Amino acid sequence: MVKVSMIILAVLLAFLASHGILVLVAPAMVLEGDFQAMTGKSYQGVLEPDAVRVSLVHIRHMEVNGITATIAVFFILFAGFRKEQKWAWWAMLIVGSVALGFGTVLNLIIGNIFDFTIFLVGLVVYMVALFLPIKRFFAARAANPHSAAG
């Protein structure tokens, strides 16, 4: 199950990295989607050009952080998760819950149903993949931890 989980997680992380790169290149799509969700209007013609420039810089900044986190999770996935190390499972749980959970809740609150759906599907797939091999990570070890190590 760990291999199946790793494949699902790797594909999802590749998708998230691709999305992050797309938003880094074209941040106006996020600004437009969120602005329309919150105001019912397009940001174009409503926001001053300087406000748009600042908003786009902040969106790019957030995406750089998101891409960096995705790269870190790839390392966790291949360095610790594949070796069934508990720390890696917990790290994956925390990072995925925070990143995908926040995106899900935020988009629900602001009414961006398209992005909410994407984040929700990503969160569900991530959690299913993470919990598939949970017995491998938290199974009771056969050896007695108090016995002498040969």
C-alpha positions as CSV (number, residue, x, y, z in Angstrom):
1,M,0.0,0.0,0.0
2,V,2.9,2.4,0.6
3,K,3.9,2.2,-3.1
4,V,0.3,2.9,-4.3
5,S,0.1,5.8,-1.8
6,M,3.4,7.2,-3.0
7,I,2.3,7.1,-6.7
8,I,-1.0,8.9,-5.8
9,L,0.9,11.5,-3.7
10,A,3.6,12.0,-6.3
11,V,1.0,12.6,-9.1
12,L,-0.9,15.0,-6.9
13,L,2.3,16.8,-5.9
14,A,3.2,17.1,-9.6
15,F,-0.2,18.6,-10.3
16,L,0.2,21.0,-7.4
17,A,3.6,22.1,-8.6
18,S,2.4,22.6,-12.1
19,H,-0.5,24.6,-10.9
20,G,1.9,26.7,-8.7
21,I,4.1,27.4,-11.7
22,L,1.1,28.3,-13.9
23,V,-0.1,30.8,-11.2
24,L,3.4,32.1,-10.8
25,V,3.4,32.9,-14.6
26,A,-0.2,34.1,-14.8
27,P,-1.2,35.4,-11.3
28,A,-4.1,37.5,-12.7
29,M,-6.2,34.3,-13.0
30,V,-6.2,34.0,-9.2
31,L,-6.9,37.7,-8.7
32,E,-9.8,37.5,-11.2
33,G,-11.3,34.4,-9.7
34,D,-11.2,35.6,-6.1
35,F,-12.2,39.2,-7.0
36,Q,-15.3,37.9,-8.9
37,A,-16.2,35.5,-6.1
38,M,-16.0,38.2,-3.4
39,T,-17.5,41.2,-5.4
40,G,-19.3,39.8,-8.4
41,K,-17.2,42.0,-10.6
42,S,-14.0,41.8,-12.6
43,Y,-11.0,43.5,-11.0
44,Q,-10.2,45.1,-14.3
45,G,-11.5,48.7,-14.4
46,V,-12.2,48.6,-10.6
47,L,-8.8,48.4,-9.1
48,E,-6.2,51.0,-9.6
49,P,-3.2,49.8,-11.7
50,D,-0.9,50.1,-8.6
51,A,-3.2,48.0,-6.5
52,V,-3.3,45.3,-9.2
53,R,0.5,45.4,-9.4
54,V,0.8,44.9,-5.6
55,S,-1.8,42.1,-5.6
56,L,0.0,40.3,-8.4
57,V,3.3,40.5,-6.6
58,H,1.7,39.1,-3.4
59,I,0.1,36.2,-5.4
60,R,3.5,35.4,-7.0
61,H,5.1,35.5,-3.5
62,M,2.5,33.1,-2.2
63,E,3.1,30.8,-5.1
64,V,6.8,30.7,-4.6
65,N,6.1,29.6,-1.0
66,G,3.7,27.0,-2.3
67,I,6.1,25.6,-4.8
68,T,8.8,25.5,-2.2
69,A,6.6,23.6,0.2
70,T,5.7,21.2,-2.6
71,I,9.3,20.6,-3.3
72,A,9.9,19.9,0.4
73,V,7.0,17.5,0.5
74,F,8.5,15.6,-2.5
75,F,11.7,15.2,-0.4
76,I,9.7,14.0,2.6
77,L,7.8,11.6,0.3
78,F,10.9,10.0,-1.1
79,A,13.3,10.3,1.8
80,G,11.1,9.2,4.8
81,F,7.6,8.2,3.7
82,R,8.8,5.5,1.3
83,K,10.8,4.1,4.2
84,E,7.7,4.1,6.4
85,Q,9.1,6.5,8.9
86,K,6.5,8.0,11.3
87,W,8.0,11.5,11.2
88,A,7.4,11.6,7.4
89,W,3.8,10.5,7.8
90,W,3.2,13.2,10.4
91,A,5.0,15.8,8.3
92,M,2.9,14.8,5.2
93,L,-0.3,15.0,7.3
94,I,0.5,18.5,8.7
95,V,1.7,20.0,5.5
96,G,-1.2,18.6,3.4
97,S,-3.8,19.5,6.0
98,V,-2.6,23.1,6.4
99,A,-2.0,23.8,2.7
100,L,-5.0,22.0,1.1
101,G,-7.3,22.5,4.1
102,F,-6.7,26.3,4.2
103,G,-7.3,26.6,0.5
104,T,-10.5,24.6,0.8
105,V,-11.9,26.6,3.7
106,L,-10.8,30.0,2.4
107,N,-12.4,29.4,-1.0
108,L,-15.6,28.2,0.6
109,I,-15.7,31.3,2.7
110,I,-15.1,33.8,-0.1
111,G,-17.5,31.9,-2.4
112,N,-15.0,30.8,-5.1
113,I,-16.7,27.5,-5.8
114,F,-14.4,26.5,-8.7
115,D,-11.2,26.8,-6.6
116,F,-13.0,25.4,-3.5
117,T,-13.9,22.2,-5.5
118,I,-10.3,21.9,-6.8
119,F,-8.9,22.2,-3.3
120,L,-11.5,19.9,-1.8
121,V,-10.8,17.2,-4.4
122,G,-7.0,17.6,-3.8
123,L,-7.5,17.4,0.0
124,V,-9.7,14.2,-0.2
125,V,-7.2,12.5,-2.6
126,Y,-4.3,13.5,-0.5
127,M,-5.9,12.2,2.7
128,V,-7.0,8.9,1.1
129,A,-3.5,8.4,-0.2
130,L,-2.0,9.3,3.2
131,F,-4.3,7.0,5.2
132,L,-4.1,4.0,2.8
133,P,-0.9,2.7,4.3
134,I,-1.4,3.9,7.9
135,K,-1.1,0.4,9.4
136,R,2.4,0.2,7.9
137,F,3.4,3.3,9.7
138,F,1.8,2.6,13.1
139,A,1.7,-1.1,13.3
140,A,2.8,-2.5,16.7
141,R,6.4,-3.6,16.3
142,A,7.1,-7.3,17.0
143,A,10.3,-6.7,18.9
144,N,10.1,-5.8,22.6
145,P,11.6,-2.3,22.9
146,H,12.9,-3.2,26.4
147,S,14.8,-6.3,25.3
148,A,18.6,-6.2,24.9
149,A,19.9,-5.5,21.4
150,G,22.1,-8.5,20.7
